[in-house]
Amino acid sequence: MTEPTHPYQPRHQPQDKPAFVMCATGEAVTFAEIETRANQSAQLLRAQGVGIGDHIAIVMENRREFLELCFAADRCGVYYTTIGTHLTEEEIAFILGDCDARLVIASDRYLPLVQGAARASNCTLFRVGEGPQDVPDWAAAAAGMPRTPIADERQGLDMLYSSGTTGRPKGIKWPLPQDAPGGRTMLIDLLTELFGYAADTRYLSPAPLYHAAPLRHAMVTIKMGGTAYIMDRFDAKGALELIERHKVTHSQWVPTMFVRLLKLPEADRLAFDLGSMEMAVHAAAPCPHDIKRKMIDWWGPVIHEYYAGTENNGFTAITSAEWLIHPGSVGKAKLGHLHICDEAGVELPIGETGEVYFENGHQFSYHKDPAKTAACTNAQGWTTLGDIGHLDDEGYLYLTDRKSFVIISGGVNIYPQETENVLLSHPAVLDTAVIGVPNADFGEEVKAIVQLMPSVASSETLAQSLIDHCRQHLSPIKCPRSIDFKAQLPRSATGKLYKRRLREQYWNR
């Protein structure tokens, strides 16, 4: 086993400095405290028979124990799967069984949801917080364990599941490193070089830690000696207040958060000093051009964007200055080499639209699904996440939409994102989804589902006004033929839209 040449572990950081702060409660956890608790949890994992290469799962809201458990698994060669708290008992049971979790730790808030799932998958269950005595308390059990590192430390890895926006979640598995924990990793190298995470970083995470980007960026911040500020849930005005109070330097967002920030009253938006921000990164979903331009106008050239998946088979990034020259682009490749291919996996010329592939990206596989792994790989060995886009002659990537979201009406491909962007520019619209619904003559027709601003009431007149608004900016074929209003659209906490759920309501009638 090779020794790490660059130690990135809490034990190597200033021990009295906060490693992370839970913003809702103000609870700060120092590097000394996370080191002790991670060691004790690692000792308990070994005592429970969890060995190198085994899997555990975590089901809890953003709370102190979440990151401590991740750091414990990270140092004992364990795959750890963080499970979304919005899932049903059946979905949780599927993931526990699919990832072969030996053990699952759930918070008291979600314990009732996890108990049946743990029984169904024959998985040992621990709780964090209050709960029935027949479910052992992880904190109490860990408190009796040694505070020293385990004898057989090994670098662990997350094994996260896709959000399931286009189908059943898929476990994304990377080869387990052969190194002791605390060495340089691909993620540390990539994120520190691109976004400047360092010992003086104060990183604000407004999203759930069970998602890939919030978890990985928070852990890299801590490993670099910075401090992560963890919100329990996103609140637009509250996020601005936290940036001012903690002099936040780095933050991460999704476009729906930008929309909500921009739709705050002007007095609220301008009430806070945001001058400490050096880097505001956004990803996870396409950002409407006018939304991004308004954010750059407001926050300045600190807005950075990247495109990647949980798979990390490739990575693109773009700065504010680049984006203003190449509006709509998600940047150039920073990991892997970009190709645009047709449906047969054959590369297309520059400027033509097709499926986005990466060459020489990070190796991954879909857990227990070799067919899915093979389906996203072409004959050249390049891999795709199923997104559609094109390259310009300078190598900048422009995303059009997901392959599975394309509407085919009368043989014509319609990309919903363009229509969604136009609808979001209307002052009455807070959120929207555009999907294809059945049409007897054309196969599909365009429908928009709209969530209105809280002060706006739905009506047939407003629906027609929104359709007219689209017709002012788009060709008729791209405009919705009908609009439905909903109180809330089904989005994950990181802003990904569950279009599959919406489509099922119209196609399964």
Beta strands, then each sheet from edge to edge (+ up, - down):
strand 1: 18-22
strand 2: 27-30
strand 3: 55-59
strand 4: 79-82
strand 5: 101-107
strand 6: 124-128
strand 7: 157-158
strand 8: 172-173
strand 9: 202-205
strand 10: 227-230
strand 11: 250-253
strand 12: 279-282
strand 13: 303-307
strand 14: 315-318
strand 15: 329-335
strand 16: 337-341
strand 17: 354-359
strand 18: 365-366
strand 19: 383-391
strand 20: 397-402
strand 21: 407-409
strand 22: 412-414
strand 23: 429-439
strand 24: 443-452
strand 25: 482-485
sheet 1: 2+ 1- 10- 9- 11- 12- 13- 14+ 15- 20+ 19- 17+ 16-
sheet 2: 6+ 5+ 3+ 4+ 7+
sheet 3: 8+ 18-
sheet 4: 21+ 22-
sheet 5: 23+ 24- 25-
end
